Amino acid sequence: MSSSTGTARGPYRTGTRRREQIVATAVTVFGEYGFAGGSIRTIADRVGVSHATLLQHFGSKEGLLTAVLQEWDRRTVEASLTDVTGLDYFRRLPQVMTVHLSNRGLLELFTTIAAEASNPAHPAHAFIQRRYTDNLATLATHLQQAVDAGDVAPLTPAEIEIEVRLVTAVLDGIGLQWLLEPSTDVTASVETYINRTIAAWSSSHR
């Protein structure tokens, strides 16, 4: 029993490692060349597998792009946001955006896919929709924590939803402006907005 189980798990582990290797390589390639320049064939060549073998793991180019964006999200959260709650979560957002600047290709990739995936027929539509839903829920949780702690003035659930949508819109917008004009001071812009927003939340006269 244990011998057959070990035999079965061997190929599975190998496949999992190969998939992780492909995603890690794709993160690098898209980070270097962006959405248009980062080809599936380049990724396959760097990994040392055929184009067909690579697609077997992900089903399509869109499937690989989704996996790359998921990995980018995971790295961002692990690097910057796992140890903070409440208002500190929002205060950490300028740092998160600064990290994105070192991965222009990935920011470009996300911005492109997010716009295209607004079409329900797009293969990445469900992923992008879920990502925004999860992100808004996370921001709402931290803002509610700040309300509960008395760090900001009381906010209704409806007001919290509006506030976190505005935060998300500003982060996306500043990222797009930087892609169009690299001289944009992303860190200072986001920090200024977050400081003003927290000040407004803390006032009873919003």
Secondary structure, 3 states (H helix, E strand, C coil): CHHHHHHHHHHHHHHHHHHHHHHHHHHHHHHHHHHHHCCHHHHHHHHCCCHHHHHHHHCCHHHHHHHHHHHHHHHHHHHHCCCCCHHHHHHCHHHHHHHHHCCHHHHHHHHHHHHHCCCCCCCCHHHHHHHHHHHHHHHHHHHHHHHHCCCCCCCCHHHHHHHHHHHHHHHHHHHHHHHHCCCCCHHHHHHHHHHHHHHHHHCCCC
